[in-house]
Amino acid sequence: MEILYLLLPLSLAIIALIGGVLWWAVFSGQYDDPDAASQAILNDDDRPTPGQ
């Protein structure tokens, strides 16, 4: 029973930390344009430049 006094606050702190990281990721622009990276590889110009 005494272990609950340690595990309950610890688990709540971890949940709060995960929620804070998720909040930061969403509102700092991490998910603004998730398709940009997948489209950038397709738009890459692989032709050699003149003189090479």
C-alpha positions in Angstrom: 0.0 0.0 0.0 2.9 2.4 0.7 4.2 2.0 -2.8 1.0 3.7 -4.1 2.2 6.9 -2.4 5.2 6.8 -4.7 3.8 5.4 -7.9 0.7 7.5 -8.1 2.4 10.9 -8.1 5.2 9.6 -10.2 2.8 8.3 -12.9 0.8 11.6 -12.8 4.1 13.5 -13.3 5.0 11.4 -16.2 1.6 11.9 -17.8 1.9 15.6 -17.3 5.3 15.6 -18.9 4.1 13.7 -21.9 1.1 16.0 -22.2 3.4 19.0 -22.0 5.7 17.7 -24.7 2.7 17.0 -27.0 1.3 20.4 -26.3 4.7 22.0 -27.2 5.0 19.9 -30.4 1.5 20.8 -31.7 1.7 24.5 -30.9 5.3 25.1 -32.0 4.5 24.2 -35.6 5.9 20.7 -35.7 2.8 19.4 -37.5 2.0 22.4 -39.7 2.9 20.7 -43.0 3.6 17.0 -42.6 3.6 16.4 -46.4 6.4 18.8 -47.2 9.2 16.4 -46.5 7.7 13.6 -48.6 7.1 16.0 -51.5 10.6 17.5 -51.3 12.3 14.2 -52.3 10.0 13.9 -55.3 10.8 17.5 -56.5 14.6 17.0 -56.2 16.5 17.8 -59.4 18.8 15.0 -60.1 20.1 16.2 -63.5 23.8 17.0 -63.6 24.8 20.6 -64.0 26.5 21.7 -67.3 30.2 21.5 -67.1 30.5 18.4 -64.9 
